Amino acid sequence: MALAAACGHAVIRQRTDGPGLESLSRLGGQLALTDLALFTEARYTRHPSQADLHAPFQDHPSALEHFPSGSFVPPPMRIQ
């Protein structure tokens, strides 16, 4: 029953959100955008899935965080 509800919800959301998502996708293609940028400060805070795991420690292993946005994004689940 939960699976049917999830599938039904997905169909409804696809119908209601589809046109808006298509226009955003076309806009992203026209502007040659890559990935979602959550923060603009450093390469390892822009998008957590694209982060280099050692980038925050590029100065030395116990270096303090340079940018405040690093404290808002938790480490990826695979290294917690």
N, CA, C and O atoms as a GROMACS GRO file, in nm:
protein
  320
    1MET      N    1   0.082  -0.118   0.000
    1MET     CA    2   0.000   0.000   0.000
    1MET      C    3   0.087   0.126   0.000
    1MET      O    4   0.057   0.224  -0.069
    2ALA      N    5   0.196   0.123   0.078
    2ALA     CA    6   0.286   0.238   0.081
    2ALA      C    7   0.354   0.257  -0.054
    2ALA      O    8   0.376   0.370  -0.097
    3LEU      N    9   0.387   0.146  -0.120
    3LEU     CA   10   0.449   0.156  -0.252
    3LEU      C   11   0.354   0.218  -0.353
    3LEU      O   12   0.394   0.302  -0.433
    4ALA      N   13   0.227   0.178  -0.348
    4ALA     CA   14   0.128   0.236  -0.438
    4ALA      C   15   0.110   0.385  -0.411
    4ALA      O   16   0.096   0.464  -0.504
    5ALA      N   17   0.110   0.423  -0.284
    5ALA     CA   18   0.097   0.565  -0.249
    5ALA      C   19   0.218   0.644  -0.298
    5ALA      O   20   0.204   0.756  -0.348
    6ALA      N   21   0.337   0.586  -0.283
    6ALA     CA   22   0.458   0.654  -0.330
    6ALA      C   23   0.457   0.669  -0.481
    6ALA      O   24   0.494   0.774  -0.534
    7CYS      N   25   0.415   0.565  -0.552
    7CYS     CA   26   0.408   0.573  -0.698
    7CYS      C   27   0.303   0.675  -0.742
    7CYS      O   28   0.326   0.752  -0.835
    8GLY      N   29   0.188   0.675  -0.676
    8GLY     CA   30   0.085   0.772  -0.708
    8GLY      C   31   0.131   0.915  -0.684
    8GLY      O   32   0.104   1.004  -0.764
    9HIS      N   33   0.200   0.936  -0.574
    9HIS     CA   34   0.254   1.068  -0.544
    9HIS      C   35   0.355   1.112  -0.649
    9HIS      O   36   0.357   1.228  -0.690
   10ALA      N   37   0.438   1.018  -0.693
   10ALA     CA   38   0.538   1.051  -0.796
   10ALA      C   39   0.471   1.091  -0.927
   10ALA      O   40   0.515   1.185  -0.993
   11VAL      N   41   0.365   1.020  -0.964
   11VAL     CA   42   0.294   1.053  -1.088
   11VAL      C   43   0.230   1.191  -1.078
   11VAL      O   44   0.238   1.271  -1.171
   12ILE      N   45   0.167   1.218  -0.965
   12ILE     CA   46   0.103   1.349  -0.947
   12ILE      C   47   0.206   1.460  -0.950
   12ILE      O   48   0.185   1.563  -1.016
   13ARG      N   49   0.319   1.442  -0.881
   13ARG     CA   50   0.423   1.546  -0.880
   13ARG      C   51   0.484   1.564  -1.018
   13ARG      O   52   0.519   1.676  -1.056
   14GLN      N   53   0.498   1.456  -1.094
   14GLN     CA   54   0.554   1.467  -1.228
   14GLN      C   55   0.462   1.549  -1.318
   14GLN      O   56   0.508   1.630  -1.398
   15ARG      N   57   0.332   1.528  -1.304
   15ARG     CA   58   0.236   1.604  -1.386
   15ARG      C   59   0.232   1.751  -1.347
   15ARG      O   60   0.223   1.838  -1.433
   16THR      N   61   0.240   1.779  -1.217
   16THR     CA   62   0.229   1.919  -1.174
   16THR      C   63   0.362   1.994  -1.186
   16THR      O   64   0.363   2.112  -1.221
   17ASP      N   65   0.473   1.927  -1.159
   17ASP     CA   66   0.603   1.994  -1.161
   17ASP      C   67   0.676   1.979  -1.293
   17ASP      O   68   0.774   2.049  -1.317
   18GLY      N   69   0.632   1.889  -1.378
   18GLY     CA   70   0.702   1.859  -1.503
   18GLY      C   71   0.732   1.979  -1.591
   18GLY      O   72   0.847   1.999  -1.629
   19PRO      N   73   0.630   2.060  -1.626
   19PRO     CA   74   0.657   2.174  -1.714
   19PRO      C   75   0.759   2.273  -1.655
   19PRO      O   76   0.844   2.325  -1.728
   20GLY      N   77   0.751   2.298  -1.527
   20GLY     CA   78   0.847   2.389  -1.464
   20GLY      C   79   0.988   2.333  -1.464
   20GLY      O   80   1.084   2.406  -1.486
   21LEU      N   81   0.999   2.202  -1.438
   21LEU     CA   82   1.131   2.139  -1.438
   21LEU      C   83   1.191   2.135  -1.577
   21LEU      O   84   1.312   2.150  -1.594
   22GLU      N   85   1.107   2.114  -1.678
   22GLU     CA   86   1.157   2.114  -1.816
   22GLU      C   87   1.211   2.251  -1.855
   22GLU      O   88   1.316   2.261  -1.919
   23SER      N   89   1.141   2.357  -1.816
   23SER     CA   90   1.190   2.491  -1.849
   23SER      C   91   1.319   2.522  -1.774
   23SER      O   92   1.409   2.586  -1.829
   24LEU      N   93   1.330   2.478  -1.649
   24LEU     CA   94   1.454   2.498  -1.574
   24LEU      C   95   1.569   2.418  -1.635
   24LEU      O   96   1.683   2.464  -1.637
   25SER      N   97   1.538   2.299  -1.683
   25SER     CA   98   1.640   2.218  -1.747
   25SER      C   99   1.690   2.284  -1.876
   25SER      O  100   1.810   2.285  -1.903
   26ARG      N  101   1.598   2.338  -1.955
   26ARG     CA  102   1.639   2.408  -2.077
   26ARG      C  103   1.723   2.532  -2.043
   26ARG      O  104   1.823   2.559  -2.110
   27LEU      N  105   1.682   2.606  -1.941
   27LEU     CA  106   1.758   2.724  -1.899
   27LEU      C  107   1.899   2.684  -1.856
   27LEU      O  108   1.996   2.751  -1.891
   28GLY      N  109   1.910   2.576  -1.779
   28GLY     CA  110   2.042   2.529  -1.738
   28GLY      C  111   2.128   2.490  -1.856
   28GLY      O  112   2.249   2.515  -1.856
   29GLY      N  113   2.068   2.430  -1.958
   29GLY     CA  114   2.143   2.394  -2.078
   29GLY      C  115   2.187   2.518  -2.156
   29GLY      O  116   2.299   2.522  -2.207
   30GLN      N  117   2.100   2.617  -2.166
   30GLN     CA  118   2.134   2.740  -2.238
   30GLN      C  119   2.245   2.817  -2.167
   30GLN      O  120   2.331   2.876  -2.233
   31LEU      N  121   2.244   2.816  -2.035
   31LEU     CA  122   2.346   2.889  -1.959
   31LEU      C  123   2.471   2.805  -1.934
   31LEU      O  124   2.568   2.854  -1.876
   32ALA      N  125   2.469   2.679  -1.979
   32ALA     CA  126   2.582   2.586  -1.962
   32ALA      C  127   2.618   2.570  -1.815
   32ALA      O  128   2.736   2.571  -1.779
   33LEU      N  129   2.516   2.554  -1.730
   33LEU     CA  130   2.539   2.534  -1.588
   33LEU      C  131   2.577   2.388  -1.562
   33LEU      O  132   2.532   2.299  -1.634
   34THR      N  133   2.657   2.365  -1.461
   34THR     CA  134   2.696   2.229  -1.428
   34THR      C  135   2.607   2.176  -1.317
   34THR      O  136   2.497   2.128  -1.345
   35ASP      N  137   2.650   2.183  -1.194
   35ASP     CA  138   2.574   2.130  -1.082
   35ASP      C  139   2.519   2.243  -0.996
   35ASP      O  140   2.559   2.359  -1.009
   36LEU      N  141   2.428   2.206  -0.911
   36LEU     CA  142   2.374   2.300  -0.814
   36LEU      C  143   2.486   2.351  -0.724
   36LEU      O  144   2.564   2.272  -0.671
   37ALA      N  145   2.494   2.481  -0.706
   37ALA     CA  146   2.594   2.539  -0.617
   37ALA      C  147   2.524   2.585  -0.490
   37ALA      O  148   2.448   2.682  -0.492
   38LEU      N  149   2.548   2.515  -0.379
   38LEU     CA  150   2.485   2.552  -0.253
   38LEU      C  151   2.552   2.673  -0.191
   38LEU      O  152   2.485   2.759  -0.132
   39PHE      N  153   2.682   2.680  -0.203
   39PHE     CA  154   2.760   2.792  -0.149
   39PHE      C  155   2.860   2.834  -0.256
   39PHE      O  156   2.895   2.754  -0.343
   40THR      N  157   2.907   2.957  -0.250
   40THR     CA  158   2.999   3.008  -0.352
   40THR      C  159   3.141   3.024  -0.302
   40THR      O  160   3.226   3.074  -0.375
   41GLU      N  161   3.168   2.985  -0.179
   41GLU     CA  162   3.296   3.019  -0.120
   41GLU      C  163   3.412   2.932  -0.168
   41GLU      O  164   3.507   2.982  -0.226
   42ALA      N  165   3.403   2.804  -0.146
   42ALA     CA  166   3.514   2.714  -0.177
   42ALA      C  167   3.463   2.596  -0.257
   42ALA      O  168   3.344   2.563  -0.253
   43ARG      N  169   3.553   2.531  -0.329
   43ARG     CA  170   3.510   2.422  -0.416
   43ARG      C  171   3.452   2.305  -0.338
   43ARG      O  172   3.366   2.234  -0.390
   44TYR      N  173   3.494   2.284  -0.215
   44TYR     CA  174   3.442   2.170  -0.140
   44TYR      C  175   3.312   2.201  -0.069
   44TYR      O  176   3.251   2.110  -0.012
   45THR      N  177   3.266   2.326  -0.071
   45THR     CA  178   3.135   2.358  -0.012
   45THR      C  179   3.031   2.387  -0.119
   45THR      O  180   2.915   2.411  -0.086
   46ARG      N  181   3.068   2.386  -0.245
   46ARG     CA  182   2.971   2.418  -0.350
   46ARG      C  183   2.865   2.310  -0.362
   46ARG      O  184   2.746   2.342  -0.361
   47HIS      N  185   2.904   2.186  -0.373
   47HIS     CA  186   2.809   2.076  -0.377
   47HIS      C  187   2.872   1.956  -0.310
   47HIS      O  188   2.975   1.907  -0.357
   48PRO      N  189   2.814   1.906  -0.201
   48PRO     CA  190   2.878   1.799  -0.124
   48PRO      C  191   2.906   1.672  -0.204
   48PRO      O  192   3.003   1.602  -0.173
   49SER      N  193   2.826   1.641  -0.305
   49SER     CA  194   2.851   1.518  -0.382
   49SER      C  195   2.973   1.531  -0.472
   49SER      O  196   3.028   1.430  -0.515
   50GLN      N  197   3.016   1.653  -0.500
   50GLN     CA  198   3.130   1.675  -0.587
   50GLN      C  199   3.256   1.713  -0.509
   50GLN      O  200   3.356   1.754  -0.568
   51ALA      N  201   3.251   1.699  -0.378
   51ALA     CA  202   3.360   1.747  -0.294
   51ALA      C  203   3.479   1.653  -0.293
   51ALA      O  204   3.463   1.530  -0.293
   52ASP      N  205   3.596   1.709  -0.293
   52ASP     CA  206   3.719   1.635  -0.270
   52ASP      C  207   3.730   1.619  -0.119
   52ASP      O  208   3.725   1.718  -0.046
   53LEU      N  209   3.745   1.496  -0.071
   53LEU     CA  210   3.741   1.472   0.073
   53LEU      C  211   3.855   1.538   0.149
   53LEU      O  212   3.843   1.561   0.269
   54HIS      N  213   3.966   1.569   0.082
   54HIS     CA  214   4.081   1.627   0.150
   54HIS      C  215   4.092   1.778   0.128
   54HIS      O  216   4.183   1.842   0.181
   55ALA      N  217   4.001   1.836   0.051
   55ALA     CA  218   4.009   1.978   0.020
   55ALA      C  219   4.001   2.068   0.143
   55ALA      O  220   4.072   2.169   0.146
   56PRO      N  221   3.918   2.039   0.246
   56PRO     CA  222   3.916   2.128   0.362
   56PRO      C  223   4.048   2.132   0.437
   56PRO      O  224   4.077   2.228   0.509
   57PHE      N  225   4.129   2.028   0.420
   57PHE     CA  226   4.256   2.019   0.492
   57PHE      C  227   4.374   2.045   0.400
   57PHE      O  228   4.481   1.987   0.418
   58GLN      N  229   4.355   2.132   0.300
   58GLN     CA  230   4.460   2.153   0.201
   58GLN      C  231   4.583   2.223   0.259
   58GLN      O  232   4.693   2.210   0.204
   59ASP      N  233   4.567   2.296   0.368
   59ASP     CA  234   4.683   2.360   0.429
   59ASP      C  235   4.759   2.262   0.517
   59ASP      O  236   4.881   2.247   0.502
   60HIS      N  237   4.690   2.196   0.608
   60HIS     CA  238   4.748   2.089   0.690
   60HIS      C  239   4.632   2.014   0.756
   60HIS      O  240   4.522   2.068   0.764
   61PRO      N  241   4.654   1.890   0.803
   61PRO     CA  242   4.542   1.808   0.851
   61PRO      C  243   4.460   1.867   0.964
   61PRO      O  244   4.341   1.836   0.975
   62SER      N  245   4.517   1.949   1.047
   62SER     CA  246   4.438   2.007   1.157
   62SER      C  247   4.402   2.153   1.132
   62SER      O  248   4.379   2.229   1.225
   63ALA      N  249   4.398   2.192   1.005
   63ALA     CA  250   4.365   2.330   0.970
   63ALA      C  251   4.221   2.363   1.008
   63ALA      O  252   4.132   2.278   0.996
   64LEU      N  253   4.200   2.483   1.053
   64LEU     CA  254   4.066   2.529   1.086
   64LEU      C  255   3.990   2.561   0.957
   64LEU      O  256   4.050   2.586   0.853
   65GLU      N  257   3.860   2.559   0.967
   65GLU     CA  258   3.774   2.589   0.852
   65GLU      C  259   3.794   2.734   0.809
   65GLU      O  260   3.784   2.825   0.891
   66HIS      N  261   3.821   2.754   0.680
   66HIS     CA  262   3.840   2.890   0.628
   66HIS      C  263   3.708   2.962   0.607
   66HIS      O  264   3.699   3.084   0.624
   67PHE      N  265   3.606   2.887   0.569
   67PHE     CA  266   3.480   2.947   0.527
   67PHE      C  267   3.368   2.907   0.621
   67PHE      O  268   3.361   2.791   0.662
   68PRO      N  269   3.280   2.999   0.656
   68PRO     CA  270   3.172   2.966   0.749
   68PRO      C  271   3.073   2.863   0.694
   68PRO      O  272   3.009   2.792   0.772
   69SER      N  273   3.057   2.854   0.564
   69SER     CA  274   2.959   2.759   0.509
   69SER      C  275   3.000   2.615   0.534
   69SER      O  276   2.915   2.526   0.530
   70GLY      N  277   3.126   2.588   0.558
   70GLY     CA  278   3.170   2.453   0.588
   70GLY      C  279   3.111   2.400   0.716
   70GLY      O  280   3.101   2.278   0.734
   71SER      N  281   3.071   2.488   0.806
   71SER     CA  282   3.010   2.442   0.931
   71SER      C  283   2.861   2.412   0.915
   71SER      O  284   2.801   2.351   1.004
   72PHE      N  285   2.801   2.452   0.803
   72PHE     CA  286   2.659   2.425   0.779
   72PHE      C  287   2.636   2.292   0.709
   72PHE      O  288   2.527   2.235   0.719
   73VAL      N  289   2.736   2.241   0.639
   73VAL     CA  290   2.721   2.118   0.561
   73VAL      C  291   2.788   2.005   0.636
   73VAL      O  292   2.909   2.010   0.661
   74PRO      N  293   2.713   1.901   0.674
   74PRO     CA  294   2.776   1.788   0.743
   74PRO      C  295   2.862   1.707   0.647
   74PRO      O  296   2.843   1.717   0.526
   75PRO      N  297   2.954   1.626   0.697
   75PRO     CA  298   3.032   1.541   0.609
   75PRO      C  299   2.943   1.439   0.540
   75PRO      O  300   2.837   1.405   0.593
   76PRO      N  301   2.982   1.390   0.424
   76PRO     CA  302   2.901   1.289   0.355
   76PRO      C  303   2.880   1.166   0.442
   76PRO      O  304   2.964   1.135   0.527
   77MET      N  305   2.770   1.097   0.423
   77MET     CA  306   2.734   0.980   0.504
   77MET      C  307   2.842   0.872   0.497
   77MET      O  308   2.861   0.798   0.594
   78ARG      N  309   2.912   0.860   0.384
   78ARG     CA  310   3.009   0.752   0.368
   78ARG      C  311   3.132   0.770   0.457
   78ARG      O  312   3.207   0.674   0.476
   79ILE      N  313   3.155   0.892   0.511
   79ILE     CA  314   3.272   0.911   0.598
   79ILE      C  315   3.234   0.946   0.741
   79ILE      O  316   3.321   0.976   0.822
   80GLN      N  317   3.106   0.942   0.774
   80GLN     CA  318   3.064   0.973   0.912
   80GLN      C  319   3.084   0.854   1.001
   80GLN      O  320   3.054   0.861   1.120
   0.00000   0.00000   0.00000
